Amino acid sequence: MYQRILVPLDGSPLAEQVLPYVVRLGLSNGTPVTLLRAYSIPAAGLEDTSGMYLEQIMAAYLAEAEAYLKRVGDALGQAGLTISPVVREGEDA
């Protein structure tokens, strides 16, 4: 029926409320699930750094997003779903 289920997550409990429905739908159809997390660096306060620490900040945001999707993906994988985590830089909207 479905080829893939895309689940955008922002790390909030509100967004995670969809996960039980994803499990039910995914298992009933054997549909693989893609978990998507977008991240962006808040511009406020970064003007004065002249880019000195921007790479470290970007790496930290990326690492947090990957760790979050790993935790969620592991839980869904234990339920029997096939999970693909995807992290992208940019505005989540």
Rosetta blueprint (number, residue, H / E / L):
1 M L
2 Y L
3 Q L
4 R L
5 I E
6 L E
7 V E
8 P E
9 L L
10 D L
11 G L
12 S L
13 P H
14 L H
15 A H
16 E H
17 Q L
18 V L
19 L H
20 P H
21 Y H
22 V H
23 V H
24 R H
25 L H
26 G H
27 L H
28 S H
29 N H
30 G L
31 T L
32 P L
33 V E
34 T E
35 L E
36 L E
37 R E
38 A E
39 Y E
40 S L
41 I L
42 P L
43 A L
44 A L
45 G L
46 L L
47 E H
48 D H
49 T H
50 S L
51 G L
52 M L
53 Y L
54 L H
55 E H
56 Q H
57 I H
58 M H
59 A H
60 A H
61 Y H
62 L H
63 A H
64 E H
65 A H
66 E H
67 A H
68 Y H
69 L H
70 K H
71 R H
72 V H
73 G H
74 D H
75 A H
76 L H
77 G H
78 Q H
79 A L
80 G L
81 L L
82 T L
83 I E
84 S E
85 P E
86 V E
87 V E
88 R E
89 E E
90 G L
91 E L
92 D L
93 A L
